[in-house]
Structures are given as C-alpha cells and as structure tokens.
Amino acid sequence: MDLAAFLLATLVTHVGFAVFVAGHASLTDREAGNWPYITLALGLAGLAGYFFYDET
C-alpha cells in the first residue's frame, strides 16, 4: 500500500471514530469530555478509552 493512501485512510478512520464518539455522547446524554480529541489523535485506543474508562 502506498504511504499516502495509508495515511489518508488512517486520517479518515480517526475522524470517523471521533465523530462517532461525539455523536454517541450526544445521543446518550453522556459527557464526551476530551474523548473525541483523544480519539482523533489515537484512533481505536481513544475509542476504547471512551467506552471502558469509568471516572467513578
């Protein structure tokens, strides 16, 4: 795979994950906090953190 294509696919995926996190938080009245930004930067790790990190 071409490096540019890989980076574009990674960028699109991270943006999609961040939009999903923000949308999920909005639909479920859950506080998104910084998770959309973390997901944008870290991708799947941020998505997992949003769903499995419990502040309590």
N, C-alpha and C positions, 0 to 999 in steps of 0.2 A: 504494500500500500504506500502510496505517495505521502510524504511527510505533511504537505499542505492539506491533503484530503483528511488525514488523520486528525490534525489539529482543528480543522473545521468541524469534523464530526464530534470531536470532544467538546468544542465550544457550544455547539448546538445542543448536545446532550446535557451539559451543565446548565445552560439557560433553561432548557425544558424542565429539568429537575427543580430548579429554583422557582419557576412559575408554578409547578405542581405543589411545592411546599407552601407557597404563599396562597394559592387557591384553596388548598386543603384547610389551612388555618382559617381562612375567611369563611369557608362553608361550615366548618365545625365550631366556630366561635372559640377557637383555640389561639392562644398568643403565639405568634410566629417568632417573635424576638429577632435575634440575629441569624436564625437558621437559614433564611433564603440567601443571605450573603455568604454564609459559610458553605452552603450547598453550591452556590455559584463558583466558589473558589475550589472546593474539594470534591464536588460531584457526589458520587454514591456514598462516600463517608459522611458528608453533611446530611444527606437524605436519611441515612441510618441513624445519625445522631438526633435528628428531629423526631423520629418516631420512637426511639428507645431511651433517650435521655429523659430522666424524670427529676424535676427540681425538688420534689418533696422528699 
